[in-house]
């Protein structure tokens, strides 16, 4: 019973059922010792793969068929009419053409060869006779029974053809050709006479184009070099320029083209600047461009030269100008002379007259203090940095400054510098 109870209280596990175990349960007796009630061996558990649910297919939207108000009988009738009116399809052409069969006869091979031999040995037909006037005349005589005399008489009695009249060519076309030639000759003569008249007359002066960085009121041609050219620059426009006017100076030179024609051309600005032979530093003259402009300007009550130099390098030309400042006043004194010293009146003499007619005595005047040496100072003119050379009384002798990194201006005074800046701005 203990074993039975123990078996009953055992956990439910799979076991092998036998007849002996069933009888033991019904009778309440224990199992024989040779019979063991052991659970059936367990099967090794294997991991089951997770079930994969297939993704549902995307939903299809089936469009609804268009509906009409026709009944079924009307639809069938419309389809029948369309079938009747539709032409039958055109049959496709045959891929190949059938070869016709040769004609067959009842002749044997010997008969066919005999027929061909006879056709080859048959004589060729005689050529058609050639019809001539003689044969036609003979045939006509035999047909009508006429003699040669009657035939000739009949030909004489036949009506004669009227002679063809040759029309004389009209002379109108000849007269038109002759008149055209005369007009052409007359026009050529008129052109030749006009050419001779124009070439023999005085030449019409043409204005020479002078390249310049600013617009000018006058253009004055100079010549020579060195001292002669500097004097021409100083006196340019001295009698014609009004206050604020600018005169542009230039030089011409002759050259011969490859065709042998002599032409007059304008000297470029850098060559004109070098022709003045100013003792300027080489670092300055080497960087002056051909577009440079020289001239004179009437400003501040004076007519003095100016230089607008187009430069290739700001750093090099500025370094050259700084190195030139030590001798610039002396080198350019001919173009920008120093202002005259003011005249100081001597003080009035004081004397004492006595009854004894003693001569009056004068007090000697004190010597004037020496004026300070000319020097360059930094200033600003029209928002541009400039270097101004002033004398001991603060008067401007000359100045120079850059409008931009490529344009250097040398002028007499601040008024002239401002006028040149304004003209440069208006010429852009």
CORPE-V274918 format. One record per residue. N is the residue number from 1. RES is the residue in three letters. SS is DSSP state (a for helix, b for strand, c for the rest). PSI is psi as a letter, one per 30 degrees, with the letter a starting at -180 (NA if undefined). BURIAL is I if it has 16 or more other C-alpha atoms within 10 Angstrom, else O. Layout:
((N & RES & SS & PSI & BURIAL) (N & RES & SS & PSI & BURIAL))
This chain:
((1 & UNK & c & e & O) (2 & UNK & a & e & O) (3 & UNK & a & e & O) (4 & UNK & a & e & I) (5 & UNK & a & e & O) (6 & UNK & a & e & O) (7 & UNK & a & e & O) (8 & UNK & a & e & O) (9 & UNK & a & f & O) (10 & UNK & c & l & O) (11 & UNK & c & k & O) (12 & UNK & c & j & O) (13 & UNK & c & l & O) (14 & UNK & c & k & O) (15 & UNK & b & l & O) (16 & UNK & c & k & O) (17 & UNK & c & k & O) (18 & UNK & c & l & O) (19 & UNK & a & e & O) (20 & UNK & a & e & O) (21 & UNK & a & e & I) (22 & UNK & a & e & O) (23 & UNK & a & e & O) (24 & UNK & a & e & O) (25 & UNK & a & e & O) (26 & UNK & a & e & O) (27 & UNK & a & f & O) (28 & UNK & c & g & O) (29 & UNK & c & l & O) (30 & UNK & c & l & O) (31 & UNK & c & k & I) (32 & UNK & c & l & O) (33 & UNK & c & f & O) (34 & UNK & c & f & O) (35 & UNK & c & k & O) (36 & UNK & c & k & O) (37 & UNK & c & i & O) (38 & UNK & c & k & O) (39 & UNK & b & k & O) (40 & UNK & c & k & O) (41 & UNK & c & k & O) (42 & UNK & c & k & O) (43 & UNK & c & k & O) (44 & UNK & c & k & O) (45 & UNK & c & k & O) (46 & UNK & c & k & O) (47 & UNK & c & k & O) (48 & UNK & c & k & O) (49 & UNK & c & k & O) (50 & UNK & c & k & O) (51 & UNK & c & k & O) (52 & UNK & c & j & O) (53 & UNK & c & k & O) (54 & UNK & c & k & O) (55 & UNK & c & k & O) (56 & UNK & c & k & O) (57 & UNK & c & l & O) (58 & UNK & c & k & O) (59 & UNK & c & k & O) (60 & UNK & c & k & O) (61 & UNK & c & j & O) (62 & UNK & c & j & O) (63 & UNK & c & k & O) (64 & UNK & c & k & O) (65 & UNK & c & k & O) (66 & UNK & c & k & O) (67 & UNK & c & k & O) (68 & UNK & c & l & O) (69 & UNK & c & g & O) (70 & UNK & c & l & O) (71 & UNK & c & l & O) (72 & UNK & a & e & O) (73 & UNK & a & e & O) (74 & UNK & a & e & O) (75 & UNK & a & e & O) (76 & UNK & a & e & O) (77 & UNK & a & e & O) (78 & UNK & a & e & O) (79 & UNK & a & e & O) (80 & UNK & a & e & O) (81 & UNK & a & e & O) (82 & UNK & a & e & O) (83 & UNK & a & e & O) (84 & UNK & a & e & O) (85 & UNK & a & f & O) (86 & UNK & c & k & O) (87 & UNK & c & l & O) (88 & UNK & c & k & O) (89 & UNK & c & k & O) (90 & UNK & c & k & O) (91 & UNK & c & k & O) (92 & UNK & c & k & O) (93 & UNK & c & l & O) (94 & UNK & c & k & O) (95 & UNK & c & f & O) (96 & UNK & c & l & O) (97 & UNK & c & k & O) (98 & UNK & c & k & O) (99 & UNK & c & k & O) (100 & UNK & c & k & O) (101 & UNK & c & k & O) (102 & UNK & c & k & O) (103 & UNK & c & k & O) (104 & UNK & c & k & O) (105 & UNK & c & l & O) (106 & UNK & c & g & O) (107 & UNK & c & k & O) (108 & UNK & c & l & O) (109 & UNK & a & e & O) (110 & UNK & a & e & O) (111 & UNK & a & e & O) (112 & UNK & a & e & O) (113 & UNK & a & e & O) (114 & UNK & a & e & O) (115 & UNK & a & e & O) (116 & UNK & a & e & O) (117 & UNK & a & e & O) (118 & UNK & a & e & O) (119 & UNK & a & e & O) (120 & UNK & a & e & O) (121 & UNK & a & f & O) (122 & UNK & c & k & O) (123 & UNK & c & k & O) (124 & UNK & c & k & O) (125 & UNK & c & k & O) (126 & UNK & c & k & O) (127 & UNK & c & l & O) (128 & UNK & c & k & O) (129 & UNK & c & l & O) (130 & UNK & c & k & O) (131 & UNK & c & k & O) (132 & UNK & c & l & O) (133 & UNK & a & e & O) (134 & UNK & a & e & O) (135 & UNK & a & e & O) (136 & UNK & a & e & O) (137 & UNK & a & e & O) (138 & UNK & a & e & O) (139 & UNK & a & e & O) (140 & UNK & a & e & O) (141 & UNK & a & e & O) (142 & UNK & a & e & O) (143 & UNK & a & e & O) (144 & UNK & a & f & O) (145 & UNK & c & g & O) (146 & UNK & c & l & O) (147 & UNK & c & l & O) (148 & UNK & a & e & O) (149 & UNK & a & e & O) (150 & UNK & a & e & O) (151 & UNK & a & e & O) (152 & UNK & a & e & O) (153 & UNK & a & e & O) (154 & UNK & a & e & O) (155 & UNK & a & e & O) (156 & UNK & a & e & O) (157 & UNK & a & f & O) (158 & UNK & c & k & O) (159 & UNK & c & k & O) (160 & UNK & c & k & O) (161 & UNK & c & k & O) (162 & UNK & c & k & O) (163 & UNK & c & k & O) (164 & UNK & c & k & O) (165 & UNK & c & k & O) (166 & UNK & c & j & O) (167 & UNK & c & k & O) (168 & UNK & c & k & O) (169 & UNK & c & k & O) (170 & UNK & c & k & O) (171 & UNK & c & g & O) (172 & UNK & a & e & O) (173 & UNK & a & e & O) (174 & UNK & a & e & O) (175 & UNK & a & e & O) (176 & UNK & a & e & O) (177 & UNK & a & e & O) (178 & UNK & a & e & O) (179 & UNK & a & e & O) (180 & UNK & a & e & O) (181 & UNK & a & e & O) (182 & UNK & a & e & O) (183 & UNK & a & e & O) (184 & UNK & a & e & O) (185 & UNK & a & e & O) (186 & UNK & a & e & O) (187 & UNK & a & e & O) (188 & UNK & a & e & O) (189 & UNK & a & e & O) (190 & UNK & a & e & O) (191 & UNK & a & e & O) (192 & UNK & a & e & O) (193 & UNK & a & e & O) (194 & UNK & a & e & O) (195 & UNK & a & e & O) (196 & UNK & a & e & O) (197 & UNK & a & e & O) (198 & UNK & a & e & O) (199 & UNK & a & f & O) (200 & UNK & a & f & O) (201 & UNK & c & l & O) (202 & UNK & c & k & O) (203 & UNK & c & k & O) (204 & UNK & c & k & O) (205 & UNK & c & k & O) (206 & UNK & c & k & O) (207 & UNK & c & k & O) (208 & UNK & c & k & O) (209 & UNK & c & k & O) (210 & UNK & c & j & O) (211 & UNK & c & k & I) (212 & UNK & c & l & I) (213 & UNK & c & f & I) (214 & UNK & c & l & I) (215 & UNK & c & k & O) (216 & UNK & c & l & I) (217 & UNK & c & f & O) (218 & UNK & b & l & I) (219 & UNK & b & k & I) (220 & UNK & b & k & O) (221 & UNK & b & k & O) (222 & UNK & c & l & I) (223 & UNK & c & l & O) (224 & UNK & c & a & O) (225 & UNK & c & l & I) (226 & UNK & c & b & O) (227 & UNK & a & e & O) (228 & UNK & a & e & O) (229 & UNK & a & e & I) (230 & UNK & a & e & I) (231 & UNK & a & e & O) (232 & UNK & a & e & I) (233 & UNK & a & e & I) (234 & UNK & a & e & I) (235 & UNK & a & g & O) (236 & UNK & c & k & I) (237 & UNK & c & g & I) (238 & UNK & c & f & I) (239 & UNK & c & f & O) (240 & UNK & c & f & O) (241 & UNK & c & k & I) (242 & UNK & c & l & O) (243 & UNK & c & k & O) (244 & UNK & c & f & I) (245 & UNK & c & l & I) (246 & UNK & b & k & I) (247 & UNK & b & k & I) (248 & UNK & b & k & I) (249 & UNK & b & k & I) (250 & UNK & b & l & I) (251 & UNK & c & l & I) (252 & UNK & b & l & O) (253 & UNK & b & l & O) (254 & UNK & b & k & O) (255 & UNK & b & l & O) (256 & UNK & b & k & O) (257 & UNK & c & l & O) (258 & UNK & c & f & O) (259 & UNK & c & g & O) (260 & UNK & c & g & O) (261 & UNK & c & k & O) (262 & UNK & b & k & O) (263 & UNK & b & l & O) (264 & UNK & b & k & O) (265 & UNK & b & l & O) (266 & UNK & b & k & I) (267 & UNK & c & k & I) (268 & UNK & c & l & I) (269 & UNK & a & e & I) (270 & UNK & a & e & I) (271 & UNK & a & e & O) (272 & UNK & a & e & I) (273 & UNK & a & e & I) (274 & UNK & a & e & I) (275 & UNK & a & f & I) (276 & UNK & c & f & I) (277 & UNK & c & h & O) (278 & UNK & c & k & O) (279 & UNK & c & h & O) (280 & UNK & c & l & I) (281 & UNK & c & k & O) (282 & UNK & a & e & O) (283 & UNK & a & f & I) (284 & UNK & a & e & I) (285 & UNK & a & e & I) (286 & UNK & c & f & O) (287 & UNK & c & g & I) (288 & UNK & b & k & I) (289 & UNK & c & l & I) (290 & UNK & c & f & I) (291 & UNK & c & g & O) (292 & UNK & c & l & I) (293 & UNK & b & k & I) (294 & UNK & b & l & I) (295 & UNK & b & a & I) (296 & UNK & b & l & I) (297 & UNK & b & k & I) (298 & UNK & b & j & I) (299 & UNK & b & k & I) (300 & UNK & c & g & O) (301 & UNK & c & g & O) (302 & UNK & b & l & O) (303 & UNK & b & j & I) (304 & UNK & b & l & I) (305 & UNK & b & l & I) (306 & UNK & b & l & I) (307 & UNK & b & k & I) (308 & UNK & b & j & I) (309 & UNK & b & k & I) (310 & UNK & b & j & I) (311 & UNK & b & l & I) (312 & UNK & c & f & I) (313 & UNK & c & k & I) (314 & UNK & a & e & I) (315 & UNK & a & e & O) (316 & UNK & a & e & O) (317 & UNK & a & e & I) (318 & UNK & a & e & I) (319 & UNK & a & e & O) (320 & UNK & a & e & I) (321 & UNK & a & e & I) (322 & UNK & a & e & O) (323 & UNK & a & f & O) (324 & UNK & a & f & I) (325 & UNK & a & f & O) (326 & UNK & a & e & O) (327 & UNK & a & g & O) (328 & UNK & a & e & I) (329 & UNK & a & e & I) (330 & UNK & a & e & O) (331 & UNK & a & e & O) (332 & UNK & c & g & O) (333 & UNK & c & f & O) (334 & UNK & c & e & O) (335 & UNK & c & e & I) (336 & UNK & c & i & I) (337 & UNK & c & l & O) (338 & UNK & c & l & I) (339 & UNK & c & k & O) (340 & UNK & c & k & O) (341 & UNK & c & k & O) (342 & UNK & c & k & O) (343 & UNK & c & k & O) (344 & UNK & c & k & O) (345 & UNK & c & k & O) (346 & UNK & c & k & O) (347 & UNK & c & l & O) (348 & UNK & c & k & O) (349 & UNK & c & k & O) (350 & UNK & c & k & O) (351 & UNK & c & l & O) (352 & UNK & c & k & O) (353 & UNK & c & k & O) (354 & UNK & c & l & O) (355 & UNK & c & f & O) (356 & UNK & c & g & O) (357 & UNK & c & h & O) (358 & UNK & c & k & O) (359 & UNK & c & k & O) (360 & UNK & c & k & O) (361 & UNK & c & k & O) (362 & UNK & c & k & O) (363 & UNK & c & k & O) (364 & UNK & c & k & O) (365 & UNK & c & k & O) (366 & UNK & c & k & O) (367 & UNK & c & k & O) (368 & UNK & c & k & O) (369 & UNK & c & k & O) (370 & UNK & c & k & O) (371 & UNK & c & k & O) (372 & UNK & c & l & O) (373 & UNK & c & k & O) (374 & UNK & c & k & I) (375 & UNK & b & l & O) (376 & UNK & b & k & I) (377 & UNK & b & l & O) (378 & UNK & b & k & O) (379 & UNK & b & l & O) (380 & UNK & b & k & O) (381 & UNK & b & k & O) (382 & UNK & c & h & O) (383 & UNK & c & g & O) (384 & UNK & b & k & O) (385 & UNK & b & k & O) (386 & UNK & b & l & I) (387 & UNK & b & j & I) (388 & UNK & b & k & I) (389 & UNK & b & j & I) (390 & UNK & b & l & I) (391 & UNK & c & a & I) (392 & UNK & c & f & O) (393 & UNK & c & g & O) (394 & UNK & c & g & O) (395 & UNK & c & k & O) (396 & UNK & b & k & I) (397 & UNK & b & e & I) (398 & UNK & b & l & I) (399 & UNK & b & l & I) (400 & UNK & b & l & I) (401 & UNK & b & l & I) (402 & UNK & b & k & I) (403 & UNK & b & e & I) (404 & UNK & b & a & O) (405 & UNK & c & f & O) (406 & UNK & c & f & O) (407 & UNK & b & j & I) (408 & UNK & b & k & I) (409 & UNK & b & k & I) (410 & UNK & b & k & I) (411 & UNK & b & l & I) (412 & UNK & c & e & I) (413 & UNK & c & l & I) (414 & UNK & a & e & I) (415 & UNK & a & e & I) (416 & UNK & a & e & I) (417 & UNK & a & e & I) (418 & UNK & a & e & I) (419 & UNK & a & e & I) (420 & UNK & a & e & I) (421 & UNK & a & e & I) (422 & UNK & a & e & O) (423 & UNK & a & e & O) (424 & UNK & a & e & I) (425 & UNK & a & e & O) (426 & UNK & a & f & O) (427 & UNK & c & f & O) (428 & UNK & c & NA & O))
